[in-house]
């Protein structure tokens, strides 16, 4: 079984920057860096959605955004509208 590697925030940002600025394919950049394609694709997606704030570090939670329907504990808020019963 392979041991899961951990990458620091700076490495992730530099990998995404290399992909975005080099004009190389996602596959080529992941191969050059020796990381799985799916890992780099996830980082690129995180960067597009959250910018540099998407990489907070191992074991850390991303800051929550008020009003986006997500609570800081990771659960989704449910609407508590009264239901009409008849």
Secondary structure as GFF3:
##gff-version 3
##sequence-region A 1 86
A	DSSP	alpha_helix	9	22	.	.	.	ID=ss1
A	DSSP	alpha_helix	26	33	.	.	.	ID=ss2
A	DSSP	alpha_helix	37	50	.	.	.	ID=ss3
A	DSSP	three_ten_helix	51	54	.	.	.	ID=ss4
###
